[in-house]
Amino acid sequence: MTDGDAALGDAWGSILATLSKDERVTAQLYGFLSLVEPKGIMAGTFYLEVPNEFTRGMIEQRCRMPLLSAIGGLDPALQVSTFAIVVNPDIEQEVLQTGTDPAPVEAAAPQSPYAEAPSAVAPPAQASVEVTVAPRATDTRLNPKYSFDNFVIGQSNRFAHAAAVAVAEAPAKAYNPLFIYGDSGLGKTHLLHSIGHYAMSLYPGIRVRYVSSEEFTNDFINSIQNNRGASFQARYRNIDILLIDDIQFLQRAVETQEAFFHTFNTLHDHNKQVVITSDLPPKHLTGFEDRMRSRFEWGLITDVQAPDLETRIAILRKKAQSEKVMVPDDILEFMATKVSSNIRELEGTLIRVTAFASLNRTPVDMSLVQTVLKDLITLDDDNIIAPVDIITATADYFKLSVDDLYGSSRSQAIATARQIAMYLCRELTNLSLPKIGQLFGNRDHTTVMYANKKISELMKERRSIYNQVTELTSRIKQTRR
Ligand SMILES: Nc1ncnc2c1ncn2[C@@H]1O[C@H](COP(=O)(O)OP(=O)(O)OP(=O)(O)O)[C@@H](O)[C@H]1O
């Protein structure tokens, strides 16, 4: 078994990217593939772990050929030609610990991948916010980490949260479209995914699709290049809820906007729900045709604002609970005071603090937090970090070239450096996952997601990785003085 976690993540990321474009792989099947943990490559076999028998059966019976052809497309240097699936119920645990409510395996075996969508969506008899989210995402594009259960409500997001719940409970009946705007890292993506999970738990079989506008653009361009317009249309029109993230990235993309315009009209005309997020309200979105902007205003427009101190403390507390770390209240408050605007940054701080405590086997106390915070960069408007600074500093630090990080080498040293650079881009800049993927040689956003998760975990387990991330951060900080 190779221990090149990073190379493995890259290989699996590229398999997922191929499968996401394979017409034989429906969104539901892709949902099962998203539960896979790549484990290693040995004697030509790619070993994959899944949480239960049900998932193994689905992948083996329905995805075998597409998976084999995607494996065939991997770098020949990996010398892999087939795959084997092993059931490991611990993965189940891992998924549940990320915040989704525990659900028995039977329930987790999603009904929705098979269920036909209801012809008309009727509101549930007793819909209430307390209903738990769907057992797990049955559409891979929904991140199980983001549910209403672990969304902290405060003054800054109360209205947006209520609107999101209403839309999930009565799709296309409450507000259509729902348009949520606000600065980066304030929970818009979290709300979008929560709508998807909650709606799927209320209406088994409902067809939900989450897409970032960058993915929508790529999908559209690919469909033109490969003469697959019909399947593009089917993918975006035969659904009940479309959740589209960061619509501002369609600014000035005339043809993609046109495609989105028709998608929107078709969905709206057929009483299907559309939820849109953006960094700005519709009337300030330049580079969009008026007819598009006016449609954004048809339903409800709501914003999310920077959280106040209490909400920041509550978010940290919830996060610490889900990570199962004990952090005293005065320390949570101290951290929340130091990092004031971006919630992603707040989470990054907690990851580093808990990693440091876990490596040193010490409880989280004030002096530990002060040590860790000293090396952190606080982002504010005057303090923008360019991804190129991160990439150059990382290449320099690991004595690699920038091209190594952009390129496709799967040597473990390069792959780990690349993952660290991706992690820092996610933590220290406002770039979205697809944008970071593009920066690193057009990689899929799932590769960036994997890198982010991997480095957060490795920081807790390996002192060397923690030190590398910390030293690099302080170098980046110094270059900006
Ligand atoms: N109210 C909240 N409760 C719990 N976690 C939150 C809340 N708001 C944001 N977060 C967390 O903060 C992080 C950033 O949020 P998210 O990605 O949803 O922001 P965003 O507004 O979509 O940013 P961007 O515009 O950059 O995509 C996520 O990990 C999310 O779970």
The ligand as a MOL file (V3000), in Angstrom:
LIG
                    3D

  0  0  0     0  0            999 V3000
M  V30 BEGIN CTAB
M  V30 COUNTS 31 33 0 0 0
M  V30 BEGIN ATOM
M  V30 1 N -24.0310 30.6130 11.1890 0
M  V30 2 C -23.0890 29.6800 11.0390 0
M  V30 3 N -23.0450 28.6300 11.8760 0
M  V30 4 C -22.0770 27.6910 11.7610 0
M  V30 5 N -21.1010 27.7210 10.8370 0
M  V30 6 C -21.1110 28.7420 9.9660 0
M  V30 7 C -22.0930 29.7690 10.0180 0
M  V30 8 N -21.8410 30.6630 9.0450 0
M  V30 9 C -20.7570 30.1980 8.3950 0
M  V30 10 N -20.3050 29.0530 8.9360 0
M  V30 11 C -19.1290 28.2670 8.5260 0
M  V30 12 O -18.1580 29.1700 8.0040 0
M  V30 13 C -17.5230 28.6160 6.8750 0
M  V30 14 C -17.6800 29.5650 5.7010 0
M  V30 15 O -19.0450 29.5990 5.3320 0
M  V30 16 P -19.5410 29.5040 3.8050 0
M  V30 17 O -18.5590 28.7230 2.9770 0
M  V30 18 O -20.9390 29.0290 3.8210 0
M  V30 19 O -19.4470 31.0210 3.4010 0
M  V30 20 P -19.8800 31.7630 2.0750 0
M  V30 21 O -20.6730 32.9340 2.5080 0
M  V30 22 O -20.5240 30.8070 1.1290 0
M  V30 23 O -18.4880 32.2300 1.4900 0
M  V30 24 P -18.0270 32.4080 -0.0600 0
M  V30 25 O -18.8010 33.5430 -0.5910 0
M  V30 26 O -16.5530 32.6970 0.0730 0
M  V30 27 O -18.3080 31.1250 -0.7660 0
M  V30 28 C -18.1640 27.2630 6.6230 0
M  V30 29 O -17.3400 26.2550 7.1430 0
M  V30 30 C -19.4750 27.3470 7.3930 0
M  V30 31 O -19.8680 26.0820 7.8820 0
M  V30 END ATOM
M  V30 BEGIN BOND
M  V30 1 1 1 2
M  V30 2 1 2 3
M  V30 3 2 2 7
M  V30 4 2 3 4
M  V30 5 1 4 5
M  V30 6 2 5 6
M  V30 7 1 6 7
M  V30 8 1 6 10
M  V30 9 1 7 8
M  V30 10 2 8 9
M  V30 11 1 9 10
M  V30 12 1 10 11
M  V30 13 1 11 12
M  V30 14 1 11 30
M  V30 15 1 12 13
M  V30 16 1 13 14
M  V30 17 1 13 28
M  V30 18 1 14 15
M  V30 19 1 15 16
M  V30 20 2 16 17
M  V30 21 1 16 18
M  V30 22 1 16 19
M  V30 23 1 19 20
M  V30 24 2 20 21
M  V30 25 1 20 22
M  V30 26 1 20 23
M  V30 27 1 23 24
M  V30 28 2 24 25
M  V30 29 1 24 26
M  V30 30 1 24 27
M  V30 31 1 28 29
M  V30 32 1 28 30
M  V30 33 1 30 31
M  V30 END BOND
M  V30 END CTAB
M  END
